[in-house]
């Protein structure tokens, strides 16, 4: 359910802002970034 909510928020957004602490992005966030890129969102 949370995954669907995150995807909906990405879909509705104009841009996606990622905070990358210690140069680590977990797999779930990588998928969200890929989804945003597939929609042509600014990251």
VMD Tcl script that builds the backbone (N, CA, C; Angstrom):
set m [mol new atoms 129]
animate dup $m
set s [atomselect $m all]
$s set {name element resname resid chain x y z} {
  {N N UNK 1 A 0.820 -1.192 0.000}
  {CA C UNK 1 A 0.000 0.000 0.000}
  {C C UNK 1 A 0.867 1.261 0.000}
  {N N UNK 2 A 1.932 1.268 0.803}
  {CA C UNK 2 A 2.814 2.441 0.834}
  {C C UNK 2 A 3.501 2.656 -0.502}
  {N N UNK 3 A 3.869 1.573 -1.176}
  {CA C UNK 3 A 4.511 1.711 -2.479}
  {C C UNK 3 A 3.588 2.441 -3.453}
  {N N UNK 4 A 2.322 2.086 -3.434}
  {CA C UNK 4 A 1.349 2.740 -4.310}
  {C C UNK 4 A 1.210 4.218 -3.965}
  {N N UNK 5 A 1.234 4.543 -2.685}
  {CA C UNK 5 A 1.137 5.946 -2.272}
  {C C UNK 5 A 2.360 6.738 -2.725}
  {N N UNK 6 A 3.538 6.135 -2.600}
  {CA C UNK 6 A 4.763 6.819 -3.036}
  {C C UNK 6 A 4.731 7.048 -4.542}
  {N N UNK 7 A 4.315 6.041 -5.290}
  {CA C UNK 7 A 4.233 6.183 -6.749}
  {C C UNK 7 A 3.224 7.257 -7.142}
  {N N UNK 8 A 2.111 7.323 -6.435}
  {CA C UNK 8 A 1.107 8.346 -6.729}
  {C C UNK 8 A 1.664 9.737 -6.453}
  {N N UNK 9 A 2.401 9.888 -5.366}
  {CA C UNK 9 A 3.011 11.190 -5.051}
  {C C UNK 9 A 4.038 11.574 -6.113}
  {N N UNK 10 A 4.811 10.610 -6.570}
  {CA C UNK 10 A 5.786 10.878 -7.628}
  {C C UNK 10 A 5.055 11.293 -8.894}
  {N N UNK 11 A 3.992 10.573 -9.221}
  {CA C UNK 11 A 3.204 10.853 -10.423}
  {C C UNK 11 A 2.643 12.277 -10.395}
  {N N UNK 12 A 2.190 12.723 -9.246}
  {CA C UNK 12 A 1.580 14.049 -9.117}
  {C C UNK 12 A 2.592 15.182 -8.996}
  {N N UNK 13 A 3.841 14.855 -8.723}
  {CA C UNK 13 A 4.852 15.892 -8.488}
  {C C UNK 13 A 5.427 16.455 -9.786}
  {N N UNK 14 A 6.006 17.641 -9.679}
  {CA C UNK 14 A 6.722 18.246 -10.801}
  {C C UNK 14 A 8.187 17.836 -10.781}
  {N N UNK 15 A 8.723 17.695 -9.585}
  {CA C UNK 15 A 10.123 17.325 -9.388}
  {C C UNK 15 A 10.231 16.334 -8.238}
  {N N UNK 16 A 11.346 15.604 -8.225}
  {CA C UNK 16 A 11.624 14.680 -7.129}
  {C C UNK 16 A 12.971 15.081 -6.539}
  {N N UNK 17 A 12.982 15.306 -5.233}
  {CA C UNK 17 A 14.200 15.712 -4.537}
  {C C UNK 17 A 14.673 14.543 -3.691}
  {N N UNK 18 A 15.897 14.100 -3.905}
  {CA C UNK 18 A 16.473 12.959 -3.206}
  {C C UNK 18 A 17.593 13.454 -2.294}
  {N N UNK 19 A 17.535 13.057 -1.038}
  {CA C UNK 19 A 18.627 13.357 -0.109}
  {C C UNK 19 A 19.455 12.090 0.011}
  {N N UNK 20 A 20.714 12.181 -0.367}
  {CA C UNK 20 A 21.596 11.024 -0.413}
  {C C UNK 20 A 22.655 11.163 0.683}
  {N N UNK 21 A 22.428 10.503 1.808}
  {CA C UNK 21 A 23.347 10.555 2.939}
  {C C UNK 21 A 24.377 9.444 2.799}
  {N N UNK 22 A 25.637 9.790 2.912}
  {CA C UNK 22 A 26.741 8.823 2.833}
  {C C UNK 22 A 26.768 8.049 1.518}
  {N N UNK 23 A 26.242 8.666 0.443}
  {CA C UNK 23 A 26.263 8.061 -0.889}
  {C C UNK 23 A 25.616 6.673 -0.906}
  {N N UNK 24 A 24.498 6.514 -0.182}
  {CA C UNK 24 A 23.785 5.239 -0.111}
  {C C UNK 24 A 22.317 5.457 -0.459}
  {N N UNK 25 A 21.837 4.710 -1.451}
  {CA C UNK 25 A 20.429 4.729 -1.817}
  {C C UNK 25 A 19.945 3.284 -1.816}
  {N N UNK 26 A 18.936 3.003 -1.009}
  {CA C UNK 26 A 18.441 1.633 -0.913}
  {C C UNK 26 A 17.688 1.225 -2.182}
  {N N UNK 27 A 17.496 -0.067 -2.355}
  {CA C UNK 27 A 16.878 -0.606 -3.573}
  {C C UNK 27 A 15.491 -0.029 -3.828}
  {N N UNK 28 A 14.711 0.128 -2.776}
  {CA C UNK 28 A 13.354 0.657 -2.921}
  {C C UNK 28 A 13.388 2.071 -3.489}
  {N N UNK 29 A 14.310 2.880 -2.992}
  {CA C UNK 29 A 14.427 4.252 -3.496}
  {C C UNK 29 A 14.935 4.283 -4.929}
  {N N UNK 30 A 15.825 3.353 -5.279}
  {CA C UNK 30 A 16.308 3.279 -6.655}
  {C C UNK 30 A 15.149 3.020 -7.609}
  {N N UNK 31 A 14.229 2.147 -7.207}
  {CA C UNK 31 A 13.057 1.863 -8.037}
  {C C UNK 31 A 12.166 3.092 -8.161}
  {N N UNK 32 A 12.030 3.856 -7.094}
  {CA C UNK 32 A 11.242 5.084 -7.144}
  {C C UNK 32 A 11.898 6.106 -8.070}
  {N N UNK 33 A 13.225 6.193 -8.029}
  {CA C UNK 33 A 13.949 7.102 -8.919}
  {C C UNK 33 A 13.754 6.679 -10.370}
  {N N UNK 34 A 13.854 5.386 -10.633}
  {CA C UNK 34 A 13.647 4.875 -11.986}
  {C C UNK 34 A 12.230 5.173 -12.474}
  {N N UNK 35 A 11.251 5.034 -11.582}
  {CA C UNK 35 A 9.871 5.337 -11.927}
  {C C UNK 35 A 9.726 6.824 -12.281}
  {N N UNK 36 A 10.311 7.681 -11.474}
  {CA C UNK 36 A 10.250 9.117 -11.736}
  {C C UNK 36 A 10.919 9.453 -13.071}
  {N N UNK 37 A 12.036 8.827 -13.349}
  {CA C UNK 37 A 12.731 9.048 -14.618}
  {C C UNK 37 A 11.864 8.594 -15.790}
  {N N UNK 38 A 11.163 7.472 -15.616}
  {CA C UNK 38 A 10.318 6.968 -16.700}
  {C C UNK 38 A 9.160 7.928 -17.004}
  {N N UNK 39 A 8.781 8.720 -16.004}
  {CA C UNK 39 A 7.724 9.725 -16.194}
  {C C UNK 39 A 8.280 11.055 -16.680}
  {N N UNK 40 A 9.603 11.165 -16.767}
  {CA C UNK 40 A 10.237 12.397 -17.223}
  {C C UNK 40 A 10.320 13.471 -16.156}
  {N N UNK 41 A 10.275 13.070 -14.892}
  {CA C UNK 41 A 10.349 14.039 -13.793}
  {C C UNK 41 A 11.770 14.545 -13.615}
  {N N UNK 42 A 11.906 15.756 -13.139}
  {CA C UNK 42 A 13.207 16.330 -12.818}
  {C C UNK 42 A 13.631 15.769 -11.471}
  {N N UNK 43 A 14.840 15.257 -11.417}
  {CA C UNK 43 A 15.356 14.667 -10.170}
  {C C UNK 43 A 16.564 15.457 -9.720}
}
mol reanalyze $m
mol bondsrecalc $m
mol representation Tube
mol addrep $m
